[in-house]
Amino acid sequence: MKNLNIKISSSAKKFICERDIEDVTFNLIEQDVAGCCIGIAKEIKPVYKAPANASNYRYVQVEGYHFFISRKIKILGPLTLTTEGLWKKRLFLSGATVPI
């Protein structure tokens, strides 16, 4: 995708404002699951700061916020920043998935 754009939901905007977040990095985390038929579990994890080296990330600036998305993450369609979790909320990037 050449021209990335991210819509920010009202819950995500509230989350960002309450925590005074300016930068969000979405990393692809791969964990070896010992004794499981899956092998490697993959997850998209948000980190609330800019990466040390942004060369392996796609960069998007929206409403004064800076988003870095790992190039390993597969973009499926329009991206929307939302929140997920009942007890411990975190940002979630809808429209992206882990590569198979």
N, C-alpha and C positions, 0 to 999 in steps of 0.2 A: 504494500500500500504506500503510495507516494505521499499523499496528503492526509496525515492523521489529524483527527479532531476528537476531542473528548467532551461529552456532555457531563455536567456535574449535577447529581441529584440534590434535592434539598437536604436530605439526611447526611450526605457526604459533605456538603458545604458547612453544615452545622458541626460535624465532627472535626473538620479542618480548622474552623474558626475557634472552637472551644480549646483546641490543643495548640493553637498558633503555629500550624504547619505551613511551610512555604514550598517544600520540595518533597516529592514522593517518588520512590524508586520501586518498580515492580520487578522482582527477581524470580527466576525459575530455580526452584530448589529440588534437587534429586536426592532421594535417600534410599539406600539399600535396605530392603525389608527381609531380614534373615528368617528363614523358615516359612516363607510365604510364597505362594504360587505366582504372585504378581511380579516379584523380582525387584523392580525399582519403582518407588512411589514418587510422583512428580506433583508439585504444588506451586502456585503463583503466590508469592509472599510480598506484602508491601513493607517497605522500610521508609521511615519518615525523615529522610535526608537524601541529598544528592550523592551519586556514586563518586568514588575517588577518581575513576577514569571513565568518562562517559562515551568512549569510542564504541563500546559494544551495546549501546542503548539507542533506541529511538527517542527523540526529544519532542515534547509538545508543551507549549505554554498556553494556558487557558485562564482567563480572569486573574492574571497576576501570579498564578501558581505554576510551578514547574514539575512536569511529569517525565520520568525516565522509564522506558519499557524495554526490558531485555530483548535483544534481537532473537533469542531462542524461543520466545513466547509467540505462539501462533495467533494472528489476528483473524477473526472470523467475519466480523462485520462492524457496524457502528459501535464505538466504544462509549460506555457510560460508567462513570465513577459512582458507586453506591456504597452502602455499608452492609456488613453481615455480622452475625453473631448475636446471641441473646445476652450473655453475661459479659463477655469481653468483645466489644465491638472492634472492627478493623475495616479498612477500606477494601473494596472489592472492585475489580475491573471486569465489568460485564462486556461481552463481545470478544473476549480473548480466552484462549485455552492452552493447555500444555500440549506439546507435540507428542505424537504417538511413536 
